[in-house]
Amino acid sequence: MDDSQANCADRNEWASDLSKIAAHCAASDLLDLAAQLANLAEDLKVLAAMPIEPAVTPTESVDKA
């Protein structure tokens, strides 16, 4: 194997390693996103169980003296 073939093999191995690292990072990001969505779903369940109360609006009282 000459130098150019060795360099090409090194580059291919390096690219393969980078590809594996990128795939691992993507999988990790997806797991993080899934965990955040699960937490959001739990929060929404809690909110859905709460009764909706009408908004209280202050009334203006006019004092006539």
N, C-alpha and C positions, 0 to 999 in steps of 0.2 A: 504494500500500500504506500503510495507516494504521499507527499505533504498535502496536496490539494484534496485528496480523498480523505485523509485524516481530519483536515479542517472541516470538510463537509460533514463527516460523521459527527464531529464535535458539535457543529451547529445544529444538526438534526436532534442530537441528544439534548442539547440546551433548549431547543424549541419544544421538545416533548416535555421536558421538566416544567417549562413555563406554562404549557397547556394544562398540565396536571395541577399546578398551583392555581391557575385561573379557574379551573373547574371546582377546586376545593373552596376557593373564595366565594364563587357563585352559589355553591351548595350551602355554605355557611350563611350567606346573606338571605337565602330563601328560608332557612330555618329560623333566622331572626325575624323575618317578616311574618312567618307562620305563627310564631310566638306572640308577636304584637297583635295580629289579627285575633288570636284566641283571647287575649286580654281585652280587646275591644268588644268582642262578642259577650264576654262576661259582664262588662260595664253596661252594655246595651240591655242585657237581661235584667240587671238591677234597675235600670231606668224604666224599662217596660213594666216592671212590677209596681212602680210608684203611681199613685193616682194623679191625674191631671187636675190641678186646682185653677180656678179662674184667676186671672190677674186682677189685683186690687188697684184701682185707680183712685188717686186722691180727688176729693170733690172740693171745689172752691166754695168757701163760705164767704158770703158778702155781709160784712157788718155795717149796718146802717145806724148811724148815731144821730 
